Amino acid sequence: MSGHVPVLLPQMLTALTPRDDGIYLDGTFGGGGYAAAILRSCRCTLWAIDRDPEAIARGAALAARFPGRLHLLHGRFGDMLSLLGERGVSRLDGVVLDLGVSSFQLDEAARGFSFRADGPLDMRMGRDGPTAAELVNRLPERELADLLYELGEERASRRIARAIVAARAEAPITTTGRLAAIIRRVLPPNRSGMDPATRSFQALRIRVNDELGEIERALEQAVQMLAPGGRLVVVSFHSLEDRMVKRFMTAAAGRAPSPSRHDPRGLAGRSDAGFRLVTPKALRSGAAEIAVNPRSRSARLRALECVLPDHHRHPGSAHRTAP
Ligand SMILES: C[S@@+](CC[C@H](N)C(=O)[O-])C[C@H]1O[C@@H](n2cnc3c(N)ncnc32)[C@H](O)[C@@H]1O
């Protein structure tokens, strides 16, 4: 197994600016690359969440290297408020989210994320809830097409859905290899070199793991937990994620032209919004990083800083306890 090479690591550290005695959250522990860098950068405390029990189990070795400083929690970052609240943590000096799947998950055929290696059609990061196979075999054709279109931005969604429904009538689709073959028969390889199954696999993975719902909950909770001067840093890997993060951060910084569902507290347009965009434009990987880590090609990093004095913070967050 090759392990996970962290993306935009120096940029993440600069954006987060961890400091001695600060309390931080890494909401996507994964292979621990970000966590190790944060812990090495100063004498801070780091809470780390991952919904994948295997990631948390692997993290024990890193926790042993930083006694008392790294606390690993199995769960979803969309539940950060309750996961941390139960442990007496209501305020954070920084939160980092490195979205998507890790190379550990992608490279293990048995997890069912990959169209390159044959495995069971699973795709569950947390090993709970319905699998991709259950969606592919049960959803009505129309819903399947909408899912591929909306979450995969797949223009051939209707043709692919039709082919899936025809194939599953012969026998249930239970492997990544068979699903990828069905999609490749509909869509021949294009000149970009991208596998025709890429977008459909992305769509299924996002739905199986409710990834957009998780991000929405996490952004809202992260800004509630940030202490003055605290920063939220998010690295995303596809346009649906990045659009949500961009809209949310712009609205939180009082910049969005009109209220939207990504601005639930109506912060847009308010000069007292209490947050500042650290990255007015998303940071991207340079050619050197892309050459050694192709996954970084689509990465975008955005960061937001809380600038409100403490006593003005978050009217809607009565559940926060005073320090
Ligand atoms: C791209 S990897 C993170 C890599 C990490 N930054 C590193 O340097 O090794 C993403 C990780 O986030 C986890 N993850 C994705 N969505 C999650 C969620 N909603 N809650 C908790 N963990 C999640 C995945 O299981 C995966 O391990």
The ligand as a Tripos MOL2 file, in Angstrom:
@<TRIPOS>MOLECULE
LIG
   27    29     1     0     0
SMALL
NO_CHARGES

@<TRIPOS>ATOM
      1 C1         -8.5130   13.1790    1.7270 C.3       1 LIG1
      2 S1         -8.5570   12.1790    3.1430 S.3       1 LIG1
      3 C2         -7.7340   13.1500    4.3590 C.3       1 LIG1
      4 C3         -6.2390   13.0100    4.3210 C.3       1 LIG1
      5 C4         -5.4900   13.6910    5.4450 C.3       1 LIG1
      6 N1         -5.6150   15.1270    5.3880 N.3       1 LIG1
      7 C5         -4.0290   13.3000    5.4220 C.2       1 LIG1
      8 O1         -3.1890   14.1920    5.3210 O.co2     1 LIG1
      9 O2         -3.7350   12.1140    5.5210 O.co2     1 LIG1
     10 C6        -10.2110   12.3100    3.6510 C.3       1 LIG1
     11 C7        -10.5760   11.5320    4.8940 C.3       1 LIG1
     12 O3        -11.7550   12.1200    5.4180 O.3       1 LIG1
     13 C8        -12.6230   11.1270    5.8500 C.3       1 LIG1
     14 N2        -13.9700   11.6810    5.7520 N.ar      1 LIG1
     15 C9        -14.6480   12.0090    4.6370 C.ar      1 LIG1
     16 N3        -15.8500   12.4880    4.9410 N.ar      1 LIG1
     17 C10       -15.9380   12.4900    6.2970 C.ar      1 LIG1
     18 C11       -16.9410   12.8920    7.2180 C.ar      1 LIG1
     19 N4        -18.1010   13.3950    6.8320 N.pl3     1 LIG1
     20 N5        -16.6580   12.7890    8.5390 N.ar      1 LIG1
     21 C12       -15.4750   12.2960    8.9570 C.ar      1 LIG1
     22 N6        -14.5000   11.8620    8.1240 N.ar      1 LIG1
     23 C13       -14.7250   11.9780    6.8060 C.ar      1 LIG1
     24 C14       -12.3860    9.9670    4.9360 C.3       1 LIG1
     25 O4        -12.7630    8.7540    5.5920 O.3       1 LIG1
     26 C15       -10.8860   10.0700    4.6780 C.3       1 LIG1
     27 O5        -10.1600    9.2830    5.5800 O.3       1 LIG1
@<TRIPOS>BOND
     1     1     2 1
     2     2     3 1
     3     2    10 1
     4     3     4 1
     5     4     5 1
     6     5     6 1
     7     5     7 1
     8     7     8 2
     9     7     9 1
    10    10    11 1
    11    11    12 1
    12    11    26 1
    13    12    13 1
    14    13    14 1
    15    13    24 1
    16    14    15 ar
    17    14    23 ar
    18    15    16 ar
    19    16    17 ar
    20    17    18 ar
    21    17    23 ar
    22    18    19 1
    23    18    20 ar
    24    20    21 ar
    25    21    22 ar
    26    22    23 ar
    27    24    25 1
    28    24    26 1
    29    26    27 1
@<TRIPOS>SUBSTRUCTURE
     1 LIG1         1 GROUP 0 **** ****
